[in-house]
Amino acid sequence: MTNRILITGGAGFIGSHTADRLLREGYTVRILDSLDPKIHPDGIPDYLSPEFELIVGDVRDRDVLRRALQDVSGVIHLAAYQDYLPDLSTFFSTNVVSTALIYELIVAEKLPVEKVVIASSQFVQGEGLYKDSSGRVVSPPFRTREQLGRGEWEHRDERGEVMEWIPTPPTHTAPPNAYALSKCSQEQQGIVFGERYNIPTAVMRYSIVQGSRQSFHNAYSGACRIFSLSYHFGEAPTIYEDGEQVRDFVNIHDVVDANVRVLQSESANSKVFAVGGGRACSIREFDRIVARQFGREDLQPNIPGEFRYGDTRHAVSDISQLMELGWEPKHSIEDSVAEYANYLREMEGLKNVIGRAREKMKGLNVIGSSSQQ
Ligand SMILES: NC(=O)c1ccc[n+]([C@@H]2O[C@H](COP(=O)([O-])OP(=O)(O)OC[C@H]3O[C@@H](n4cnc5c(N)ncnc54)[C@H](O)[C@@H]3O)[C@@H](O)[C@H]2O)c1
């Protein structure tokens, strides 16, 4: 049996790090990637090893995918459409259809694929789980634009008490947007098709992944990029809401460990895993970590009460299921930010990237401001 692994989206952030690791472990790696010009404006990224077999093509293209699936023992499906743009159908035509096509081709061509790993997202859990003042676990609805406009950031229970977030397990599903809906379908396809057609599958619900090679050119990117670019250029970043929202950042090398572990583990089959950092970090706290990394603790962030409509208030995943496989997050947020900062310093031509990303989001009516600040 071959030890060749196909990584779709393998030229990207998570894919290329996973590819490097598999190569080091003795696998042969084939990458199928469209080299989306938004992510790769200069074509094949310099970091991509020539030892990989690179097929430049689209995961939606049946013939290309059929070729890419020949003689592979495993597939890691990372290629995806991920943006803030309101072209709802593209999330489905890319993410949902490509996943179905992978199973369709494996079944139709009786391909001896022993494992499929599918990339999902913490976004699938939506607002996640909370405890109300009577101790009940509840799943709050997403916050309305009006509520946010009044500066009411927290989820409250029926008595008006602020509810307490709890780490959300991957069994909880409440997709709030087209991206999350498409990822939710990918998860379900992985479980249902995997079992129905006896194609061992594991699904990875990543939290916010951080490290080098994260694209600077994608508007859909988190605080790490924006804050780092700001401090790099000596500007104070803008923090949305009140900065007390907590996030769950996971280091790229821990994500790679998780990918490789589920690829190799039979006990991972037919399961959805939350892949998080195991530590809640508020955005204010994160801001200080980044400022320290860039030696700009003298700068204080702007907190003007703006919000991004559609953001979740708190997002922390329960990673215990993955830890049962022997995995644990080994890298700190500081490690991730330091790696990203080094990567950023090596890049050129980044001026105005923040401004452009911000203008783009304002143009899409995603950023609003509250009347409370
Ligand atoms: N980075 C994160 O924080 C994060 C969090 C949750 C989930 N995810 C998921 O992980 C996966 C990988 O994300 P990433 O951060 O590495 O993204 P990325 O943008 O760095 O890489 C994605 C790669 O896919 C390629 N691609 C896009 N559309 C394609 C298509 N139609 N056909 C072929 N290739 C295509 C791009 O050229 C790019 O190289 C995605 O499925 C994403 O939804 C990422």
Ligand as a Chemical Component Dictionary entry (heavy atoms), coordinates in Angstrom:
data_LIG
# 
_chem_comp.id                   LIG 
_chem_comp.type                 NON-POLYMER 
_chem_comp.pdbx_formal_charge   0 
_chem_comp.three_letter_code    LIG 
# 
loop_
_chem_comp_atom.comp_id 
_chem_comp_atom.atom_id 
_chem_comp_atom.alt_atom_id 
_chem_comp_atom.type_symbol 
_chem_comp_atom.charge 
_chem_comp_atom.model_Cartn_x 
_chem_comp_atom.model_Cartn_y 
_chem_comp_atom.model_Cartn_z 
_chem_comp_atom.pdbx_ordinal 
LIG N1  N1  N 0  -6.796  29.178 9.858  1  
LIG C1  C1  C 0  -7.733  29.040 10.768 2  
LIG O1  O1  O 0  -7.685  29.696 11.820 3  
LIG C2  C2  C 0  -8.869  28.083 10.538 4  
LIG C3  C3  C 0  -9.831  27.963 11.548 5  
LIG C4  C4  C 0  -10.891 27.099 11.367 6  
LIG C5  C5  C 0  -10.973 26.324 10.212 7  
LIG N2  N2  N 1  -10.026 26.460 9.234  8  
LIG C6  C6  C 0  -10.165 25.629 8.021  9  
LIG O2  O2  O 0  -8.923  25.000 7.751  10 
LIG C7  C7  C 0  -8.736  24.866 6.350  11 
LIG C8  C8  C 0  -7.400  25.459 5.939  12 
LIG O3  O3  O 0  -7.365  26.838 6.307  13 
LIG P1  P1  P 0  -6.068  27.731 6.144  14 
LIG O4  O4  O 0  -6.056  28.672 7.263  15 
LIG O5  O5  O -1 -4.895  26.859 5.912  16 
LIG O6  O6  O 0  -6.434  28.547 4.836  17 
LIG P2  P2  P 0  -5.504  29.110 3.669  18 
LIG O7  O7  O 0  -6.313  30.118 2.961  19 
LIG O8  O8  O 0  -4.150  29.480 4.169  20 
LIG O9  O9  O 0  -5.312  27.838 2.734  21 
LIG C9  C9  C 0  -6.362  27.337 1.927  22 
LIG C10 C10 C 0  -5.732  26.850 0.625  23 
LIG O10 O10 O 0  -6.789  26.333 -0.183 24 
LIG C11 C11 C 0  -6.609  26.788 -1.511 25 
LIG N3  N3  N 0  -7.914  26.802 -2.150 26 
LIG C12 C12 C 0  -8.945  27.653 -1.907 27 
LIG N4  N4  N 0  -9.997  27.343 -2.687 28 
LIG C13 C13 C 0  -9.612  26.269 -3.423 29 
LIG C14 C14 C 0  -10.258 25.477 -4.401 30 
LIG N5  N5  N 0  -11.516 25.733 -4.787 31 
LIG N6  N6  N 0  -9.585  24.446 -4.955 32 
LIG C15 C15 C 0  -8.307  24.163 -4.580 33 
LIG N7  N7  N 0  -7.640  24.877 -3.653 34 
LIG C16 C16 C 0  -8.293  25.918 -3.075 35 
LIG C17 C17 C 0  -5.964  28.154 -1.393 36 
LIG O11 O11 O 0  -5.235  28.496 -2.577 37 
LIG C18 C18 C 0  -5.066  27.974 -0.168 38 
LIG O12 O12 O 0  -3.757  27.575 -0.540 39 
LIG C19 C19 C 0  -9.951  25.514 5.691  40 
LIG O13 O13 O 0  -10.859 24.500 5.385  41 
LIG C20 C20 C 0  -10.506 26.414 6.781  42 
LIG O14 O14 O 0  -11.894 26.590 6.618  43 
LIG C21 C21 C 0  -8.973  27.312 9.376  44 
# 
loop_
_chem_comp_bond.comp_id 
_chem_comp_bond.atom_id_1 
_chem_comp_bond.atom_id_2 
_chem_comp_bond.value_order 
_chem_comp_bond.pdbx_ordinal 
LIG N1  C1  SING 1  
LIG C1  O1  DOUB 2  
LIG C1  C2  SING 3  
LIG C2  C3  SING 4  
LIG C2  C21 DOUB 5  
LIG C3  C4  DOUB 6  
LIG C4  C5  SING 7  
LIG C5  N2  DOUB 8  
LIG N2  C6  SING 9  
LIG N2  C21 SING 10 
LIG C6  O2  SING 11 
LIG C6  C20 SING 12 
LIG O2  C7  SING 13 
LIG C7  C8  SING 14 
LIG C7  C19 SING 15 
LIG C8  O3  SING 16 
LIG O3  P1  SING 17 
LIG P1  O4  DOUB 18 
LIG P1  O5  SING 19 
LIG P1  O6  SING 20 
LIG O6  P2  SING 21 
LIG P2  O7  DOUB 22 
LIG P2  O8  SING 23 
LIG P2  O9  SING 24 
LIG O9  C9  SING 25 
LIG C9  C10 SING 26 
LIG C10 O10 SING 27 
LIG C10 C18 SING 28 
LIG O10 C11 SING 29 
LIG C11 N3  SING 30 
LIG C11 C17 SING 31 
LIG N3  C12 SING 32 
LIG N3  C16 SING 33 
LIG C12 N4  DOUB 34 
LIG N4  C13 SING 35 
LIG C13 C14 SING 36 
LIG C13 C16 DOUB 37 
LIG C14 N5  SING 38 
LIG C14 N6  DOUB 39 
LIG N6  C15 SING 40 
LIG C15 N7  DOUB 41 
LIG N7  C16 SING 42 
LIG C17 O11 SING 43 
LIG C17 C18 SING 44 
LIG C18 O12 SING 45 
LIG C19 O13 SING 46 
LIG C19 C20 SING 47 
LIG C20 O14 SING 48 
# 
